[in-house]
Amino acid sequence: QVHLVESGGGSVQAGGSLRLSCVASGYVFHIGWFRHAPGKEREGVAAIDRGGSTVYTDSVKGRFTISKDNTKNTLYLQMNSLKPEDTAMYYCAADPLGWVLDPAYKYWGQGTQVTVSS
């Protein structure tokens, strides 16, 4: 069993930055960030494996950076140049059941809200 706890969400103006964190209680190999906006499907944002290989959805490439500290079992998402369309509840998830950006993971956190105003 893996327990995930996110933090770092908040409200910012367009062009601003936020850094999300996710602390995992146990060992995970693949872990990722997802977001869910009202009226939209849950979307994979970025994922990273134990070795540090990363993958991003096209809409965040060049703006978001996923990273992790294995010694602290903590995942990060640095979000720069935020846009109003980035507004969503952001979740971290561990142990994918398929493709790493598909929202089919074994373990999910409770989420942290990100709101970007124009």
C-alpha positions in Angstrom: 0.0 0.0 0.0 1.3 3.5 -1.0 -0.1 6.7 0.5 0.4 9.9 -1.4 0.0 13.4 -0.1 0.1 16.5 -2.3 0.8 20.1 -1.4 1.7 23.4 -2.9 -1.4 24.4 -4.8 -2.8 27.9 -4.7 -4.0 30.8 -6.7 -1.7 32.8 -9.1 -2.0 35.2 -11.9 -1.2 34.1 -15.5 2.5 34.0 -16.0 3.2 33.0 -12.4 4.8 29.9 -11.0 3.9 27.2 -8.5 5.7 24.2 -7.2 3.7 21.1 -6.2 5.0 18.4 -3.9 3.9 14.8 -3.4 5.2 12.7 -0.5 4.9 8.9 -1.0 4.8 6.6 1.9 6.4 3.6 0.2 8.6 2.6 -2.7 7.3 3.5 -6.1 8.8 3.0 -9.6 6.7 5.1 -11.8 4.9 8.2 -10.4 3.1 11.0 -12.2 1.1 14.2 -12.0 -2.5 14.4 -13.4 -5.0 17.2 -13.4 -8.8 17.3 -13.6 -10.6 20.5 -14.6 -14.4 20.8 -14.3 -16.1 19.5 -17.4 -13.0 17.8 -18.7 -11.5 14.4 -18.4 -8.6 13.7 -16.1 -5.4 14.4 -18.0 -1.9 13.1 -17.6 0.6 16.0 -17.1 4.0 14.4 -16.5 5.5 11.2 -15.3 8.9 10.0 -14.1 10.4 6.7 -13.3 12.9 5.6 -10.7 15.8 6.2 -13.0 14.7 9.8 -13.7 13.3 9.3 -17.2 10.4 11.8 -17.8 7.5 12.2 -20.2 5.2 15.3 -20.5 1.9 16.0 -22.2 2.4 18.5 -25.1 0.6 21.4 -23.5 3.1 21.7 -20.6 6.4 21.0 -22.4 8.8 23.8 -21.8 6.8 25.2 -18.9 6.5 22.4 -16.4 9.3 20.2 -14.9 8.8 17.0 -13.0 11.5 15.9 -10.6 11.9 13.7 -7.6 14.0 13.2 -4.5 14.3 9.4 -3.9 15.9 10.0 -0.5 12.8 11.8 0.6 10.3 9.8 -1.4 9.0 13.2 -2.7 7.8 14.1 -6.2 7.8 17.7 -7.5 6.1 19.6 -10.3 7.6 23.0 -11.0 5.0 24.9 -13.0 6.2 28.1 -14.8 4.4 30.5 -17.2 1.1 29.3 -15.9 -2.0 29.9 -18.0 -5.7 30.1 -17.1 -6.2 26.7 -18.8 -3.8 25.1 -16.3 -6.5 25.6 -13.7 -7.4 22.2 -12.2 -7.2 19.9 -9.3 -3.7 18.3 -9.5 -3.1 14.8 -8.3 -0.1 12.6 -8.0 -0.4 8.9 -8.7 1.8 5.9 -8.4 2.1 2.5 -10.1 0.6 2.8 -13.6 -1.7 0.1 -14.9 -0.9 1.0 -18.5 0.7 3.9 -20.4 2.2 6.4 -17.8 0.1 9.4 -18.9 -3.1 7.4 -18.9 -5.1 8.1 -15.7 -5.1 4.4 -14.7 -2.9 4.1 -11.7 -3.1 1.9 -8.6 -2.6 4.7 -6.0 -3.8 8.3 -6.0 -3.4 11.3 -3.7 -6.3 13.6 -2.6 -5.3 16.4 -4.9 -4.3 20.0 -4.6 -6.1 22.9 -6.3 -4.3 25.2 -8.8 -6.1 28.3 -10.0 -4.7 30.6 -12.5 -6.4 33.9 -13.2 -6.0 36.0 -16.3 
